[in-house]
Amino acid sequence: MLDKEVEEHQEGVKSTATPTVTPTAAYATNTLRLASVSSAHLTQNLTCKAANTPALASLSASVMLRELDSELQVSLHAPKEKLSGGHPYNIKCEASGVRPPPVLTWWLRGQHLTHDIHVQSLGLDSTVSELSLLATAGDDGGLLECRAAAPTLPHLTATDSTRLTVHYVPEASITIEGVGVVGVEDGVGAEDGESGEKSVGGLRADDSATLVCVARANPPAYNVTFMFNGRPLRRPNTVRSDWNLTLKYLGHKDVGLYTCVASNPEGDGESNAVALPHRLCPGVEGRSEEVLAVVGRRWRWSVVRASPQGHLHLGERHLHLQHETDQVITGTHGLWADVDGVDESR
C-alpha cells in the first residue's frame, strides 16, 4: 500500500498487484506494478503487509521511492600525441548517470564503427567502451565521436568527440605535360610551320616535356626526387621549378618509365609510373624526288633535316644501276643515320 497522501493523488490511475504462491515453499510473492510513477510518489513510503492468521499481528516492510540522478555524462579519452599512419591505438570512452547502464557507440566521419570494440559495465549506472583504431591517412582531420544513450530513455543522449590528427607517408602521383617545339604532326599546318601544345602521345624528338609531381602528406613533404627507370634522374638540359621538372631536347635515350618519390618525417612515398612514347626514337626526314641517272654511274642524296640534334653521323648509301644498256632511267635511293648506335634508313 502507498501512503494515504499518495493514494489521493492516484485517483483514476490503475495499479495491479499479482499474488504468486509457491506450493512447495513456505512463502508467497506478491508483485505490485505502478502504471504511472509521478513526482507524487517521490519521498513517499510503499508498504507491503503480510498475515496468515487473524490471531497474530501482520508483518510489514516499507521502501521509499527516490529520484535517481539522470544526468548522463560521457567522456572520451583520446591519445594526446599525434597518431602515426599504420599504427594501432586504443581509445577509451566512459559514460555514467543512468540506470540501466548507458549504451555507447563509436562514430568516425559520421560512419558507425562496429568492429574492434570491447564494452564492459563498471557498475549499475556506468559503462566503459574501448576502441582499437588502426590509424590511416583517410582518418586525418576526421571527427571521432563516442555517443551515449539511456536504454529506457531514448531522448536522453550525450556525446564527446575529438578531431584526429594523423601523420602518414606521402601519397604521390606523377603526370607528364608535353609541349611540342618542332613543327606539327601528320602534315597539319606543315606548310605554314604552325606549332603548339601536343599531348604526350604526340611528343617527338627535340620536344620538351614537363614531369609534374603531386603529393598528399601530413606533415607536408619537404623533398621530391624524380626517378627514371627506378634510379634518380640524372640528365642535362632540365629545368626544375618547385615540384615540376622540364626535360628539354627529348631523344631516344629519354624513353622509359618516370616516377617521383616524396619524403617527410614519416617516410618516403613513391608515385605511379608514367612513360614517354617510343616515337622519340631517332629518325631522318627527307624529300622524295625523281632523279635521272645514267646506267653504270653512282649518285647520292642530300639530307634535308635530321633529328635529334647532336651526335648525328650522316652517310650516303650509293645506288648502282644494274641495267647493261646505256639509257636514262628513273631510280630511288636510301639515306642512313647513326645516332648513338641506332641505325635507321630511308
Secondary structure per residue as TSV (DSSP state, phi and psi in degrees):
chain	resnum	aa	ss	phi	psi
A	1	M	-	360.0	152.4
A	2	L	B	-97.0	162.4
A	3	D	-	-57.7	151.3
A	4	K	H	-58.1	-37.8
A	5	E	H	-61.4	-38.2
A	6	V	H	-71.8	-39.8
A	7	E	H	-60.0	-35.3
A	8	E	H	-65.1	-32.0
A	9	H	H	-82.2	-8.7
A	10	Q	T	-104.3	16.4
A	11	E	T	-62.0	132.2
A	12	G	T	86.5	-7.4
A	13	V	-	-100.7	125.6
A	14	K	-	-91.5	124.7
A	15	S	-	-118.4	148.3
A	16	T	E	-123.9	141.4
A	17	A	E	-121.1	123.7
A	18	T	E	-114.3	112.6
A	19	P	E	-80.6	143.0
A	20	T	E	-131.6	123.4
A	21	V	E	-114.9	127.7
A	22	T	-	-99.0	112.8
A	23	P	T	-60.7	-35.6
A	24	T	T	-86.6	-2.8
A	25	A	S	-118.4	157.9
A	26	A	S	-92.9	34.8
A	27	Y	-	-147.2	161.4
A	28	A	E	-130.9	152.9
A	29	T	E	-121.0	135.9
A	30	N	E	-129.0	123.1
A	31	T	E	-107.5	128.0
A	32	L	E	-107.3	126.7
A	33	R	E	-114.5	120.3
A	34	L	-	-87.1	124.5
A	35	A	S	-67.5	-34.6
A	36	S	-	-151.6	114.2
A	37	V	-	-89.3	129.4
A	38	S	-	-125.9	179.6
A	39	S	G	-64.7	-19.5
A	40	A	G	-67.9	-23.2
A	41	H	G	-79.0	-21.1
A	42	L	T	-68.1	142.4
A	43	T	T	63.4	15.3
A	44	Q	-	-106.4	154.2
A	45	N	E	-88.2	139.8
A	46	L	E	-114.1	116.8
A	47	T	E	-114.6	136.5
A	48	C	E	-115.6	126.3
A	49	K	E	-116.7	143.7
A	50	A	E	-137.5	139.1
A	51	A	-	-151.0	145.0
A	52	N	S	-120.6	-1.3
A	53	T	-	-158.8	141.2
A	54	P	T	-66.4	-14.6
A	55	A	T	-75.5	-20.0
A	56	L	S	-117.7	150.2
A	57	A	-	-68.6	145.5
A	58	S	-	-73.3	153.7
A	59	L	E	-97.1	151.4
A	60	S	E	-144.3	157.1
A	61	A	E	-146.6	142.1
A	62	S	E	-128.4	150.1
A	63	V	E	-132.3	153.7
A	64	M	E	-111.7	131.1
A	65	L	-	-79.8	127.8
A	66	R	-	-125.3	150.9
A	67	E	-	-83.1	130.3
A	68	L	-	-85.1	150.9
A	69	D	-	-73.6	109.3
A	70	S	-	-100.6	30.8
A	71	E	-	-85.1	100.3
A	72	L	-	-73.9	127.2
A	73	Q	E	-125.5	141.1
A	74	V	E	-137.3	142.8
A	75	S	E	-140.2	126.9
A	76	L	E	-104.9	129.1
A	77	H	E	-110.9	94.8
A	78	A	-	-97.5	155.5
A	79	P	-	-58.4	138.3
A	80	K	S	-76.2	-30.7
A	81	E	S	-80.8	164.2
A	82	K	-	-70.1	144.2
A	83	L	E	-81.2	152.6
A	84	S	E	-114.0	127.2
A	85	G	T	-55.8	136.5
A	86	G	T	89.1	-1.9
A	87	H	-	-110.1	144.4
A	88	P	E	-86.0	149.2
A	89	Y	E	-138.8	142.4
A	90	N	E	-101.4	122.5
A	91	I	E	-119.9	128.9
A	92	K	E	-109.5	146.3
A	93	C	E	-135.6	134.9
A	94	E	E	-124.7	141.5
A	95	A	E	-139.5	147.3
A	96	S	E	-156.1	169.5
A	97	G	S	115.8	-6.2
A	98	V	S	-136.3	156.5
A	99	R	S	-124.7	135.1
A	100	P	S	-57.3	169.1
A	101	P	-	-56.3	147.7
A	102	P	-	-66.0	157.0
A	103	V	E	-101.5	131.7
A	104	L	E	-111.3	139.6
A	105	T	E	-133.7	152.0
A	106	W	E	-111.0	142.7
A	107	W	E	-139.5	138.5
A	108	L	E	-133.2	122.6
A	109	R	T	52.8	36.2
A	110	G	T	81.2	0.6
A	111	Q	E	-101.5	133.9
A	112	H	E	-73.7	125.0
A	113	L	E	-92.7	133.6
A	114	T	-	-126.6	-5.3
A	115	H	S	-111.4	157.6
A	116	D	S	57.3	45.8
A	117	I	E	-125.5	130.8
A	118	H	E	-117.9	125.2
A	119	V	E	-119.4	139.8
A	120	Q	E	-147.3	149.9
A	121	S	E	-99.7	129.9
A	122	L	-	-91.0	-18.7
A	123	G	S	-168.6	-164.2
A	124	L	S	-70.7	-23.0
A	125	D	S	-133.4	22.0
A	126	S	E	-140.4	151.2
A	127	T	E	-140.5	142.9
A	128	V	E	-122.8	133.2
A	129	S	E	-128.5	136.6
A	130	E	E	-122.5	127.1
A	131	L	E	-106.3	129.7
A	132	S	E	-98.6	110.3
A	133	L	E	-112.0	125.8
A	134	L	E	-92.6	108.1
A	135	A	-	-67.9	137.2
A	136	T	-	-133.5	168.1
A	137	A	G	-60.0	-34.4
A	138	G	G	-67.6	-17.5
A	139	D	G	-82.1	-14.8
A	140	D	T	-61.8	125.5
A	141	G	T	82.1	-1.9
A	142	G	-	-78.5	149.4
A	143	L	E	-92.0	118.8
A	144	L	E	-99.4	125.6
A	145	E	E	-121.7	144.3
A	146	C	E	-117.4	116.9
A	147	R	E	-109.1	133.0
A	148	A	E	-114.5	143.0
A	149	A	E	-141.9	146.3
A	150	A	E	-83.6	125.6
A	151	P	T	-57.6	-38.0
A	152	T	T	-99.3	-3.6
A	153	L	E	-130.3	81.7
A	154	P	E	-57.0	-27.4
A	155	H	E	-76.7	-13.0
A	156	L	E	-94.8	106.8
A	157	T	E	-135.5	161.9
A	158	A	E	-152.6	150.9
A	159	T	E	-140.3	139.6
A	160	D	E	-128.2	145.6
A	161	S	E	-147.2	165.8
A	162	T	E	-149.0	147.5
A	163	R	E	-97.7	125.4
A	164	L	-	-80.8	141.9
A	165	T	-	-119.3	114.8
A	166	V	E	-117.2	127.0
A	167	H	E	-93.6	135.6
A	168	Y	E	-148.5	161.6
A	169	V	E	-64.9	140.4
A	170	P	E	-55.6	142.5
A	171	E	E	-109.2	104.9
A	172	A	E	-103.7	154.5
A	173	S	E	-144.2	151.6
A	174	I	E	-133.1	144.5
A	175	T	E	-135.8	164.9
A	176	I	E	-119.4	130.1
A	177	E	E	-113.5	121.7
A	178	G	E	-108.3	139.6
A	179	V	E	-129.6	115.5
A	180	G	-	-78.4	144.6
A	181	V	-	-125.9	0.6
A	182	V	S	-121.4	105.3
A	183	G	-	53.3	-166.3
A	184	V	-	-123.2	174.4
A	185	E	S	-94.7	146.2
A	186	D	T	51.6	37.4
A	187	G	T	83.3	-5.3
A	188	V	T	-73.5	113.7
A	189	G	T	75.6	14.1
A	190	A	T	-65.4	-30.2
A	191	E	T	-75.1	-35.4
A	192	D	T	-100.1	1.9
A	193	G	T	71.9	27.4
A	194	E	-	-65.8	150.2
A	195	S	-	-147.7	164.3
A	196	G	-	177.0	-162.5
A	197	E	B	-69.7	144.5
A	198	K	-	-130.3	155.0
A	199	S	-	-74.1	168.7
A	200	V	G	-59.3	-37.6
A	201	G	G	-64.7	-18.7
A	202	G	G	-97.7	3.9
A	203	L	-	-64.6	143.4
A	204	R	-	-131.7	171.9
A	205	A	T	-56.7	142.8
A	206	D	T	79.4	-6.0
A	207	D	-	-74.1	175.1
A	208	S	E	-117.1	149.4
A	209	A	E	-139.6	144.6
A	210	T	E	-114.8	125.7
A	211	L	E	-89.1	125.5
A	212	V	E	-115.8	118.7
A	213	C	E	-108.1	131.1
A	214	V	E	-126.0	133.8
A	215	A	E	-133.6	133.8
A	216	R	E	-101.3	123.2
A	217	A	E	-157.8	153.3
A	218	N	E	-144.8	116.0
A	219	P	S	-67.3	165.5
A	220	P	-	-57.1	148.0
A	221	A	-	-66.8	138.5
A	222	Y	-	-103.1	-6.8
A	223	N	E	-155.3	148.0
A	224	V	E	-135.9	136.6
A	225	T	E	-121.4	128.5
A	226	F	E	-89.0	136.4
A	227	M	E	-118.1	145.8
A	228	F	E	-128.4	115.1
A	229	N	T	53.2	41.6
A	230	G	T	85.0	2.3
A	231	R	E	-127.4	153.4
A	232	P	E	-53.8	135.9
A	233	L	-	-72.3	121.5
A	234	R	-	-123.4	108.1
A	235	R	-	-156.0	137.8
A	236	P	S	-75.7	174.5
A	237	N	S	57.5	50.4
A	238	T	E	-123.0	151.5
A	239	V	E	-126.5	120.2
A	240	R	E	-101.8	130.9
A	241	S	E	-139.8	104.7
A	242	D	T	54.0	-116.0
A	243	W	T	-103.8	23.4
A	244	N	E	-114.9	143.7
A	245	L	E	-133.6	118.9
A	246	T	E	-98.3	127.0
A	247	L	E	-99.6	121.6
A	248	K	-	-104.0	154.3
A	249	Y	S	53.6	61.4
A	250	L	-	-64.7	144.1
A	251	G	-	-142.8	-175.7
A	252	H	G	-65.2	-23.9
A	253	K	G	-72.4	-13.0
A	254	D	G	-90.3	-3.2
A	255	V	-	-72.3	125.0
A	256	G	S	162.9	-165.6
A	257	L	E	-102.2	134.1
A	258	Y	E	-117.8	136.9
A	259	T	E	-136.6	171.1
A	260	C	E	-134.6	147.8
A	261	V	E	-119.4	119.5
A	262	A	E	-101.9	141.5
A	263	S	E	-125.7	140.3
A	264	N	E	-145.1	178.9
A	265	P	T	-58.4	-19.8
A	266	E	T	-80.2	-20.5
A	267	G	E	146.5	-165.3
A	268	D	E	-114.1	132.2
A	269	G	E	-118.7	124.7
A	270	E	E	-97.3	144.5
A	271	S	-	-83.8	-177.6
A	272	N	-	-67.9	172.3
A	273	A	-	-110.4	138.9
A	274	V	E	-124.3	153.8
A	275	A	E	-123.4	145.5
A	276	L	-	-84.9	147.1
A	277	P	-	-71.7	158.5
A	278	H	G	-75.6	-4.8
A	279	R	G	-66.1	-10.3
A	280	L	G	-77.2	-3.6
A	281	C	S	-59.7	148.4
A	282	P	-	-65.9	154.0
A	283	G	E	-155.3	168.5
A	284	V	E	-125.4	133.8
A	285	E	E	-107.6	135.7
A	286	G	-	-146.8	179.4
A	287	R	-	-109.3	135.9
A	288	S	-	-86.2	127.9
A	289	E	-	-139.6	157.3
A	290	E	-	-91.7	134.0
A	291	V	E	-129.4	158.5
A	292	L	E	-102.7	132.0
A	293	A	E	-135.2	152.3
A	294	V	E	-101.0	135.6
A	295	V	T	-57.4	133.9
A	296	G	T	91.2	-2.6
A	297	R	-	-114.9	148.6
A	298	R	-	-93.9	152.3
A	299	W	-	-145.7	163.8
A	300	R	-	-137.2	165.0
A	301	W	-	-115.2	148.0
A	302	S	-	-102.6	146.3
A	303	V	-	-82.8	139.6
A	304	V	S	-92.7	-45.5
A	305	R	E	-156.5	141.0
A	306	A	E	-131.5	150.3
A	307	S	E	-146.7	154.7
A	308	P	S	-76.0	167.7
A	309	Q	S	-72.9	146.4
A	310	G	S	87.1	141.7
A	311	H	S	57.2	34.0
A	312	L	E	-109.4	122.3
A	313	H	E	-112.8	114.6
A	314	L	E	-97.8	149.3
A	315	G	E	-148.5	177.1
A	316	E	E	-120.5	142.4
A	317	R	E	-110.0	112.2
A	318	H	-	-78.6	142.7
A	319	L	-	-111.2	120.7
A	320	H	-	-105.8	116.6
A	321	L	-	-71.0	134.2
A	322	Q	-	-95.0	-1.5
A	323	H	-	-68.8	141.1
A	324	E	-	-97.9	-6.6
A	325	T	S	-95.0	148.1
A	326	D	-	-81.8	93.8
A	327	Q	-	-146.3	160.5
A	328	V	E	-93.0	127.2
A	329	I	E	-129.6	173.1
A	330	T	E	-101.8	134.8
A	331	G	E	-140.9	168.9
A	332	T	-	-124.6	175.3
A	333	H	-	-144.0	175.7
A	334	G	E	-128.6	148.2
A	335	L	E	-125.0	136.2
A	336	W	E	-116.6	152.5
A	337	A	E	-135.9	133.4
A	338	D	E	-112.6	107.6
A	339	V	E	-114.4	101.8
A	340	D	T	49.1	47.7
A	341	G	T	89.8	-2.8
A	342	V	E	-101.7	123.7
A	343	D	E	-107.2	122.5
A	344	E	E	-129.6	147.9
A	345	S	E	-131.0	152.1
A	346	R	-	-132.5	360.0
